[in-house]
Amino acid sequence: MSRTINLISKYDPATSESSLQGVDPQMDAEELQHFITTLLKNKTLFEVYYTEIVEFCNNLSSLVIELVSSYSGNHSAMKIKETNLYHRLTDFSPALKGYLDNIKEKAK
């Protein structure tokens, strides 16, 4: 997850629109889709949060579609979509990490 957040951090709210010139949202979308696919493949690890994982992945997929469709040289629209993705990932990251850390601790 941290790799995906690092990728998307170039779109954080403090980033200026002018710094997005030359950015390829299609490549970012592919990386995000890889993360979503990996998370869905492993959703059975999250017995208690199975439904939340599926909803999170569906939400991310929708945001990825919006990102790619918003890119036509319109950096303002792209920034809005990527900022939404950034916030969604960073909001979910602590919960995911905490749950995985708990699983590792129980396995010891």
LINQUI-V389154 format. One record per backbone hydrogen bond with DSSP energy under -1.0 kcal/mol. CO is the residue of the C=O (numbers start at 1). NH is the residue of the N-H. If there is no record, write none. Layout:
BEGIN
CO,NH ; CO,NH
END
This chain:
BEGIN
1,5 ; 2,6 ; 3,7 ; 4,8 ; 5,9 ; 8,11 ; 9,12 ; 12,15 ; 17,20 ; 18,21 ; 20,23 ; 24,28 ; 25,29 ; 26,30 ; 27,31 ; 28,32 ; 29,33 ; 30,34 ; 31,35 ; 32,36 ; 33,37 ; 34,38 ; 35,39 ; 36,40 ; 37,41 ; 38,42 ; 40,43 ; 42,45 ; 43,46 ; 49,53 ; 50,54 ; 51,55 ; 52,56 ; 53,57 ; 54,58 ; 55,59 ; 56,60 ; 57,61 ; 58,62 ; 59,63 ; 60,64 ; 61,65 ; 62,66 ; 63,67 ; 64,68 ; 65,69 ; 66,70 ; 73,75 ; 74,78 ; 75,79 ; 76,80 ; 77,81 ; 78,82 ; 79,83 ; 80,84 ; 81,85 ; 82,86 ; 83,87 ; 84,88 ; 85,89 ; 86,90 ; 87,91 ; 88,92 ; 89,93 ; 92,96 ; 93,97 ; 94,98 ; 95,99 ; 96,100 ; 97,101 ; 98,102 ; 99,103 ; 100,104 ; 101,105 ; 102,106 ; 103,107
END
